[in-house]
């Protein structure tokens, strides 16, 4: 049984590979699904770039903050923290929340801007 769908191409060069991929091949069947249109273009405006980077970093910081909150709650519920540790963790998480909020306002971001949509996985936060 042969699975010959065309010529086989062996190359060690990425350029050769790309050229082979761009070569004309068999046409798509009428009922085949057309490829999706390309996504939005990269915006390289300096102010937008700063805010985009700020959004990415702040989203990651907020994600880490929420993970630390959840871990603190688990430890609190398990009874593995002393009163002093509970106070320190609470104060630290409160200061982190305030700083995240300050940076969010500094970058003119809405709360929803920090919640990335991961498609079928749902929202990040």
ZINOR-V757200 format. One record per helix or strand of 3 or more residues. SS is the DSSP state (alpha for helix, beta for strand). FROM is the first residue (numbers start at 1). TO is the last residue. If there is no record, write none. Layout:
{{SS,FROM,TO} {SS,FROM,TO}}
//
This chain:
{{alpha,14,22} {alpha,46,78} {alpha,83,106} {alpha,111,114} {alpha,119,121}}
//
